[in-house]
Amino acid sequence: MVVRTKLTVAYLGGGFSGWQRQLRVRTVQGELERSLARLTGVERIVVVGAGRTDTGVHAVAQAAHADLPEGIPTSALPQLINTRLGPDLRVRSATKVRTDFHAQKDALGKHYAYRIRWRDPDLPWIGLRCAVLPRVSAPKALEEACRHLPGRRDWSPFTVPEVARRGAIRTLYRADWVWRPTGLDLHVVGEGFLRYQVRRMVGALLEVGRRRMTTAEFLDLLETPSAGASVPTAPARGLSLERVYYRASPRLSPAAEAGPSLW
């Protein structure tokens, strides 16, 4: 008999070729599956993530589920598996969940952060999760453009055409910014994100902040979406999946699952 287990996972993306398992390259899903197979003695364990992060993208609290054999204490699972993982990947928590729980299909929303610094940080471990980019010259214009992001719309300009053709309508609930003495943090919360969407939104916002794109041109991207629009993609190094939201349930850990309302 197996027990469906929800995992909360953190990783530094620089050492991985993304989340999804691939032959001959190191991925987050692949490392988790190999480590769980060695731990349990099962030939193959499938780990299903809440979504795929691209090469170089980090996670503070990626969510995933796996069906594991009975007999492994859930409370001990993070420590047992972490001893089998590299230092850039950690299982933060493990929770028994109902058998029909699905990390991807049950997710209500995701929170991503994009961290920018105008110069290399003095502390190297901070720099591992920040993109070092030129300072913006028009911060108020960037803020004004950011205010227009929330809403339900077609995000075709902010992904690749082959993804847009499969449907690009999503709801973005929040878009916030935090100015730092040496940079900028951008936070977005939405029901789901398309491939490259956050990095291309950040790229467009930075174009506005550098006066290379007007606010009117930015609004045109939002109001008259066109797949394949000429929008720069910000580097993967600055992007981090901060949290995946699920509906609160007595069978899920409240500390892991309950969060602020998305609406």
C-alpha positions as CSV (number, residue, x, y, z in Angstrom):
1,M,0.0,0.0,0.0
2,V,1.2,3.5,-0.8
3,V,0.7,6.8,1.0
4,R,0.3,10.0,-1.1
5,T,2.7,12.5,0.4
6,K,3.0,16.3,-0.3
7,L,6.5,17.6,-0.4
8,T,7.6,21.2,0.0
9,V,10.9,21.7,-1.8
10,A,13.5,24.4,-2.0
11,Y,16.4,24.7,-4.5
12,L,18.9,26.9,-6.0
13,G,18.3,26.7,-9.7
14,G,21.8,27.4,-11.0
15,G,22.9,23.8,-10.8
16,F,19.8,22.3,-12.5
17,S,18.5,22.1,-16.0
18,G,15.0,23.0,-14.7
19,W,12.5,21.0,-12.9
20,Q,11.4,18.3,-15.4
21,R,13.4,15.0,-15.5
22,Q,15.6,14.7,-18.6
23,L,18.2,12.2,-19.8
24,R,21.9,13.0,-19.0
25,V,21.3,16.3,-17.3
26,R,20.6,17.2,-13.7
27,T,17.0,18.2,-12.9
28,V,15.1,18.8,-9.6
29,Q,12.5,16.2,-10.4
30,G,15.1,13.6,-11.5
31,E,17.2,14.1,-8.3
32,L,14.1,13.8,-6.0
33,E,12.9,10.7,-7.8
34,R,16.3,9.0,-7.7
35,S,16.8,9.8,-4.0
36,L,13.3,8.6,-3.1
37,A,13.8,5.4,-5.0
38,R,17.1,4.7,-3.1
39,L,15.5,5.5,0.2
40,T,12.4,3.3,-0.3
41,G,13.9,0.5,-2.3
42,V,11.1,1.0,-5.0
43,E,12.4,0.8,-8.5
44,R,10.6,4.0,-9.7
45,I,9.1,6.8,-7.7
46,V,7.2,9.6,-9.7
47,V,7.3,13.0,-8.2
48,V,4.6,15.4,-9.6
49,G,5.4,19.1,-9.2
50,A,3.0,22.0,-9.0
51,G,4.6,23.3,-12.1
52,R,7.9,23.3,-14.0
53,T,10.6,25.8,-13.3
54,D,13.0,26.6,-16.1
55,T,16.8,26.2,-16.1
56,G,18.3,28.5,-13.5
57,V,15.0,29.4,-11.7
58,H,15.0,28.9,-7.9
59,A,12.3,27.8,-5.5
60,V,11.6,28.6,-1.8
61,A,8.5,26.4,-1.5
62,Q,7.8,24.4,-4.7
63,A,5.0,21.9,-4.0
64,A,5.0,18.3,-5.2
65,H,3.4,14.9,-4.4
66,A,4.6,11.4,-4.6
67,D,3.1,8.0,-3.7
68,L,5.4,6.4,-1.2
69,P,5.4,3.0,0.5
70,E,3.9,2.8,4.0
71,G,6.3,2.5,6.9
72,I,8.4,5.7,6.5
73,P,7.5,8.2,9.2
74,T,6.4,11.3,7.4
75,S,8.0,13.5,10.0
76,A,11.4,11.9,9.4
77,L,11.2,11.9,5.6
78,P,12.8,15.3,5.0
79,Q,15.9,14.4,7.0
80,L,16.1,11.0,5.5
81,I,15.9,12.2,1.9
82,N,18.0,15.4,2.4
83,T,21.1,13.2,3.4
84,R,20.8,11.8,-0.2
85,L,20.5,15.2,-1.9
86,G,23.1,17.8,-2.9
87,P,23.4,21.0,-0.9
88,D,21.4,23.0,-3.5
89,L,18.2,20.9,-3.0
90,R,16.2,20.4,0.2
91,V,12.8,18.9,1.1
92,R,11.5,21.3,3.7
93,S,8.5,19.4,4.8
94,A,6.4,16.3,4.1
95,T,2.7,15.8,4.8
96,K,0.3,12.9,4.3
97,V,-2.6,14.0,2.0
98,R,-5.7,12.4,0.6
99,T,-5.2,10.0,-2.3
100,D,-6.8,12.3,-4.9
101,F,-4.6,15.3,-4.0
102,H,-2.7,16.5,-7.0
103,A,0.1,19.1,-6.6
104,Q,-0.6,20.7,-10.0
105,K,-4.3,20.3,-10.5
106,D,-5.3,21.4,-7.0
107,A,-3.1,24.5,-6.9
108,L,-5.1,27.7,-6.6
109,G,-2.2,30.1,-7.3
110,K,1.5,30.8,-7.2
111,H,3.7,33.5,-5.9
112,Y,6.9,34.4,-7.8
113,A,9.5,36.9,-6.8
114,Y,12.1,38.5,-9.1
115,R,15.1,40.0,-7.4
116,I,17.3,42.6,-9.1
117,R,20.4,44.2,-7.9
118,W,22.2,47.1,-9.5
119,R,25.6,45.7,-8.6
120,D,27.0,42.3,-7.3
121,P,25.8,41.9,-3.7
122,D,28.5,42.0,-1.0
123,L,27.2,38.7,0.4
124,P,27.7,36.0,-2.3
125,W,24.8,33.8,-1.1
126,I,22.4,36.7,-1.8
127,G,23.8,37.1,-5.2
128,L,23.0,33.5,-6.1
129,R,19.3,34.5,-6.4
130,C,19.6,37.9,-7.8
131,A,20.0,39.2,-11.4
132,V,22.6,42.0,-11.6
133,L,21.2,44.5,-14.1
134,P,21.6,48.2,-14.9
135,R,19.8,50.7,-12.6
136,V,16.5,52.1,-13.9
137,S,16.2,55.8,-14.6
138,A,12.4,56.1,-14.4
139,P,11.3,54.2,-11.3
140,K,7.9,56.0,-11.1
141,A,7.1,54.9,-14.7
142,L,8.0,51.3,-13.8
143,E,5.6,51.5,-10.8
144,E,2.8,52.9,-12.9
145,A,3.2,50.1,-15.4
146,C,3.3,47.5,-12.7
147,R,-0.1,48.8,-11.3
148,H,-1.8,47.8,-14.6
149,L,-0.7,44.2,-14.5
150,P,-3.4,42.6,-12.2
151,G,-6.4,41.3,-14.0
152,R,-7.7,38.4,-16.2
153,R,-6.3,38.7,-19.7
154,D,-4.5,37.1,-22.6
155,W,-0.8,37.0,-21.7
156,S,0.4,36.0,-25.2
157,P,3.0,38.7,-25.5
158,F,4.7,37.4,-22.4
159,T,5.3,33.8,-23.5
160,V,6.5,31.9,-26.6
161,P,4.1,31.5,-29.6
162,E,3.8,27.7,-29.3
163,V,2.6,28.1,-25.7
164,A,0.3,31.0,-26.5
165,R,-1.5,28.9,-29.2
166,R,-2.6,26.4,-26.4
167,G,-4.4,29.2,-24.5
168,A,-2.8,32.2,-22.7
169,I,-5.7,33.5,-20.6
170,R,-4.8,33.7,-16.9
171,T,-5.7,35.8,-13.8
172,L,-2.9,37.8,-12.1
173,Y,-4.1,38.8,-8.6
174,R,-1.3,41.0,-7.4
175,A,1.8,42.7,-8.6
176,D,3.9,44.5,-6.0
177,W,7.4,46.1,-5.9
178,V,9.9,46.7,-3.1
179,W,12.7,49.1,-3.7
180,R,16.0,48.2,-2.0
181,P,19.0,50.5,-1.5
182,T,20.8,48.4,-4.1
183,G,18.0,47.1,-6.2
184,L,14.4,46.1,-6.7
185,D,12.2,43.1,-5.8
186,L,9.1,42.4,-7.9
187,H,6.4,40.1,-6.6
188,V,3.5,38.6,-8.5
189,V,0.7,36.3,-7.4
190,G,-1.5,34.6,-10.0
191,E,-3.6,31.5,-10.6
192,G,-0.9,30.2,-12.9
193,F,1.9,31.4,-15.2
194,L,2.9,30.6,-18.7
195,R,6.4,29.7,-19.7
196,Y,8.7,32.7,-19.4
197,Q,5.7,34.9,-18.4
198,V,7.2,36.4,-15.3
199,R,10.6,36.9,-16.8
200,R,9.1,38.6,-19.8
201,M,6.8,40.8,-17.7
202,V,9.9,41.9,-15.7
203,G,11.7,42.5,-18.9
204,A,9.0,44.8,-20.2
205,L,8.7,46.6,-16.8
206,L,12.5,47.3,-17.0
207,E,12.1,48.6,-20.5
208,V,9.6,51.1,-19.2
209,G,11.9,51.9,-16.2
210,R,14.7,52.6,-18.6
211,R,12.5,54.8,-20.9
212,R,13.0,52.3,-23.8
213,M,9.2,51.6,-23.8
214,T,6.5,54.1,-23.0
215,T,3.7,53.3,-20.6
216,A,1.3,53.5,-23.5
217,E,3.3,50.9,-25.4
218,F,3.3,48.7,-22.3
219,L,-0.5,49.1,-22.0
220,D,-0.9,48.2,-25.6
221,L,0.9,44.8,-24.9
222,L,-1.8,44.2,-22.2
223,E,-4.8,45.4,-24.1
224,T,-4.1,44.1,-27.6
225,P,-2.0,41.0,-27.0
226,S,0.0,39.5,-29.8
227,A,2.0,36.3,-29.6
228,G,5.7,36.7,-30.3
229,A,5.8,40.4,-29.3
230,S,9.3,41.9,-29.0
231,V,9.7,41.8,-25.3
232,P,13.0,41.1,-23.6
233,T,13.2,38.1,-21.2
234,A,14.9,38.8,-17.9
235,P,17.6,36.4,-16.7
236,A,16.5,33.2,-15.0
237,R,18.9,33.9,-12.1
238,G,16.6,36.5,-10.5
239,L,13.4,34.4,-10.5
240,S,12.2,32.3,-7.5
241,L,9.0,30.4,-6.9
242,E,8.1,31.6,-3.4
243,R,4.9,29.7,-2.7
244,V,2.1,27.5,-4.1
245,Y,-1.4,28.1,-2.7
246,Y,-4.0,25.4,-2.0
247,R,-7.4,25.5,-0.4
248,A,-7.2,24.9,3.4
249,S,-8.1,21.4,4.4
250,P,-8.0,19.5,7.7
251,R,-6.0,16.8,6.0
252,L,-3.4,19.3,4.9
253,S,-1.0,21.0,7.2
254,P,-2.5,24.5,7.9
255,A,1.0,26.0,8.2
256,A,1.9,24.7,4.8
257,E,-1.4,25.2,3.0
258,A,-3.4,28.0,4.5
259,G,-2.5,31.4,3.2
260,P,-3.8,34.9,2.5
261,S,-6.8,35.1,0.3
262,L,-6.0,35.4,-3.4
263,W,-9.0,37.5,-4.1
